Amino acid sequence: MTLTRPDALALVHEYTASEALRRHMYAVELAMRAMATRAGEDPDRWGLAGLLHDFDYERFPNAARSPTEEHPGEGVRILRARGLDEETCQAILGHAAYTGVPRTSAMARALFAVDELAGFLVACALVRPSRSLADLEPRSVLKKLKDKAFARGVSREDVYLGAEELGVPLEELVAFLLEALRPHERVLGLGPAA
């Protein structure tokens, strides 16, 4: 049995009520699809990792940061039971540094690198007059990263470590993700009001 995107989307909607969290998962899915294409990998498979990485976050919050209980461990148990392949499950476990699961695959490193950063890019766009990624430049994003009061929930440590693990300069990764996400602003709740 293989988990399809419609199956994954149904899980996201079943487990996640927050539209903001759903949009975050869509952003990470889009980023992962772009990363897969860049790496010569399967965008559908990598996209599933991005779409599903936080599907259990609301229902199984992990304030204690348990490496095995709650998010993402509980979600991965559900995904394994539904037939998601082990490499994707390991990538989802590894996106949360506190699990201690090593990011040994290209997919796992990409998911860790784009998770916090995709959310940060959306946050940067939301405070712009345009509410858009279209006029957001990498240097502005890097400047905002230094402002600890902005988007406090985003782990700067994870952003920097993610780029380092990929072996890509952070500014280059930011530019790449901006290009990947710009065509999909509406899905992410961005852009001028209709």
C-alpha positions as a printed NumPy array, in Angstrom:
array([[ 0.   ,  0.   ,  0.   ],
       [ 1.311,  3.435, -0.953],
       [ 0.139,  6.708,  0.543],
       [-1.019,  9.096, -2.192],
       [-1.225, 12.884, -2.066],
       [-5.049, 12.775, -1.751],
       [-4.607, 10.373,  1.203],
       [-2.037, 12.716,  2.737],
       [-4.241, 15.761,  2.217],
       [-7.141, 13.941,  3.88 ],
       [-4.915, 13.231,  6.904],
       [-3.855, 16.882,  7.077],
       [-7.499, 17.977,  7.077],
       [-8.55 , 15.301,  9.56 ],
       [-5.813, 16.085, 12.085],
       [-5.25 , 19.827, 11.594],
       [-7.938, 22.461, 12.16 ],
       [-5.625, 25.491, 11.973],
       [-5.56 , 27.037,  8.519],
       [-2.197, 28.649,  9.348],
       [-0.661, 25.275, 10.155],
       [-2.159, 23.742,  7.008],
       [-0.642, 26.575,  4.963],
       [ 2.71 , 25.928,  6.616],
       [ 2.523, 22.295,  5.521],
       [ 1.599, 23.386,  1.98 ],
       [ 4.619, 25.734,  1.94 ],
       [ 6.948, 22.973,  3.085],
       [ 5.429, 20.598,  0.514],
       [ 6.076, 23.12 , -2.278],
       [ 9.611, 23.736, -1.018],
       [10.301, 20.004, -0.851],
       [ 9.003, 19.45 , -4.378],
       [11.423, 22.125, -5.609],
       [14.276, 20.646, -3.577],
       [13.578, 17.195, -5.052],
       [13.636, 18.523, -8.597],
       [16.926, 20.298, -7.859],
       [18.382, 17.06 , -6.459],
       [17.087, 14.871, -9.303],
       [14.728, 13.053, -6.907],
       [10.997, 12.278, -6.989],
       [ 9.072, 15.509, -6.266],
       [ 5.889, 13.605, -5.39 ],
       [ 7.634, 11.549, -2.713],
       [ 9.558, 14.482, -1.255],
       [ 6.41 , 16.608, -1.431],
       [ 4.58 , 14.056,  0.726],
       [ 7.276, 14.405,  3.394],
       [ 6.734, 18.16 ,  3.409],
       [ 2.957, 17.936,  3.443],
       [ 2.841, 15.37 ,  6.241],
       [ 5.713, 16.494,  8.478],
       [ 3.463, 18.395, 10.937],
       [ 0.057, 16.779, 10.347],
       [-0.018, 15.444, 13.942],
       [ 1.245, 18.667, 15.576],
       [-2.141, 19.928, 16.842],
       [-3.477, 16.618, 18.079],
       [-0.232, 15.436, 19.689],
       [ 1.627, 18.55 , 20.866],
       [ 5.018, 17.863, 22.341],
       [ 5.77 , 20.566, 24.907],
       [ 8.132, 18.179, 26.702],
       [10.025, 17.604, 23.418],
       [ 9.913, 13.853, 23.911],
       [12.048, 12.045, 21.345],
       [ 9.488,  9.232, 20.958],
       [ 6.063, 10.38 , 22.182],
       [ 3.645, 12.916, 20.728],
       [ 4.737, 14.927, 17.618],
       [ 6.341, 13.696, 15.359],
       [ 6.585, 10.168, 16.769],
       [ 2.847,  9.611, 16.991],
       [ 2.347, 10.897, 13.459],
       [ 5.015,  8.592, 12.082],
       [ 3.356,  5.601, 13.772],
       [ 0.12 ,  6.542, 11.962],
       [ 1.955,  7.035,  8.66 ],
       [ 3.779,  3.698,  8.897],
       [ 0.456,  1.954,  9.51 ],
       [-0.845,  3.601,  6.324],
       [ 2.089,  2.443,  4.239],
       [ 4.422,  5.435,  4.081],
       [ 7.94 ,  4.323,  3.151],
       [10.622,  4.203,  5.833],
       [12.929,  6.826,  4.306],
       [10.114,  9.378,  4.368],
       [ 9.19 ,  8.386,  7.924],
       [12.824,  8.854,  8.998],
       [12.919, 12.279,  7.324],
       [ 9.77 , 13.332,  9.209],
       [11.24 , 12.122, 12.506],
       [14.51 , 13.922, 11.772],
       [12.857, 17.284, 11.062],
       [12.454, 17.683, 14.833],
       [15.999, 17.932, 16.182],
       [14.887, 16.78 , 19.649],
       [14.069, 13.284, 18.348],
       [17.764, 12.582, 17.922],
       [17.025, 10.83 , 14.614],
       [19.994, 11.48 , 12.303],
       [19.296, 13.117,  8.962],
       [21.169, 10.615,  6.804],
       [19.252, 10.994,  3.527],
       [19.116, 13.933,  1.135],
       [15.351, 14.064,  1.742],
       [15.818, 14.313,  5.512],
       [18.398, 17.089,  5.221],
       [16.168, 19.003,  2.802],
       [13.104, 18.701,  5.038],
       [15.028, 19.966,  8.046],
       [16.468, 22.847,  5.998],
       [13.203, 24.071,  4.508],
       [10.8  , 23.548,  7.429],
       [11.636, 26.56 ,  9.597],
       [12.817, 28.637,  6.65 ],
       [ 9.592, 28.254,  4.65 ],
       [ 7.619, 29.43 ,  7.663],
       [ 9.982, 32.35 ,  8.13 ],
       [ 9.626, 33.434,  4.488],
       [ 5.838, 33.478,  4.826],
       [ 6.14 , 35.504,  8.049],
       [ 8.409, 37.996,  6.266],
       [ 5.893, 38.371,  3.432],
       [ 2.971, 38.886,  5.8  ],
       [ 4.525, 42.024,  7.338],
       [ 5.248, 43.656,  3.975],
       [ 2.782, 46.215,  2.586],
       [ 2.325, 43.923, -0.429],
       [ 1.819, 40.818,  1.761],
       [ 3.784, 39.124, -1.003],
       [ 6.924, 37.132, -1.699],
       [ 7.214, 38.854, -5.089],
       [ 9.128, 41.844, -3.74 ],
       [10.905, 40.052, -0.882],
       [14.673, 39.884, -1.354],
       [17.069, 37.4  ,  0.276],
       [19.032, 40.184,  2.006],
       [15.812, 41.391,  3.697],
       [15.153, 37.854,  4.942],
       [18.694, 37.563,  6.327],
       [18.275, 40.908,  8.088],
       [14.975, 39.764,  9.647],
       [16.659, 36.547, 10.838],
       [18.929, 38.683, 13.018],
       [15.893, 40.333, 14.648],
       [15.114, 37.906, 17.487],
       [11.823, 39.671, 18.247],
       [10.465, 38.922, 14.766],
       [ 8.771, 35.518, 14.292],
       [10.05 , 34.309, 17.675],
       [ 8.72 , 30.798, 17.102],
       [11.187, 30.191, 14.267],
       [14.374, 28.502, 15.428],
       [17.241, 30.498, 13.964],
       [19.58 , 27.707, 15.032],
       [17.635, 25.23 , 12.869],
       [17.614, 27.639,  9.91 ],
       [21.401, 28.072, 10.01 ],
       [22.049, 24.381, 10.721],
       [19.729, 23.305,  7.914],
       [21.646, 25.294,  5.301],
       [24.924, 24.047,  6.744],
       [23.802, 20.388,  6.564],
       [22.79 , 20.91 ,  2.924],
       [26.146, 22.507,  2.187],
       [24.404, 25.533,  0.657],
       [24.977, 29.173,  1.603],
       [21.906, 30.428,  3.453],
       [21.372, 33.355,  1.074],
       [21.342, 30.919, -1.868],
       [18.823, 28.665, -0.112],
       [16.594, 31.654,  0.677],
       [16.698, 32.807, -2.959],
       [15.887, 29.287, -4.179],
       [12.905, 28.906, -1.832],
       [11.561, 32.357, -2.687],
       [11.541, 31.378, -6.366],
       [ 9.873, 28.058, -5.549],
       [ 7.124, 29.602, -3.41 ],
       [ 6.335, 32.8  , -5.359],
       [ 4.051, 31.141, -7.95 ],
       [ 1.938, 29.645, -5.134],
       [ 1.189, 32.708, -2.995],
       [-2.583, 32.241, -3.02 ],
       [-2.28 , 28.728, -1.6  ],
       [-0.135, 30.189,  1.175],
       [-2.573, 33.012,  1.987],
       [-0.258, 35.672,  0.575],
       [-0.523, 38.441, -1.991],
       [-2.842, 41.41 , -2.251],
       [-6.418, 40.889, -1.148],
       [-8.61 , 39.674, -3.968]])
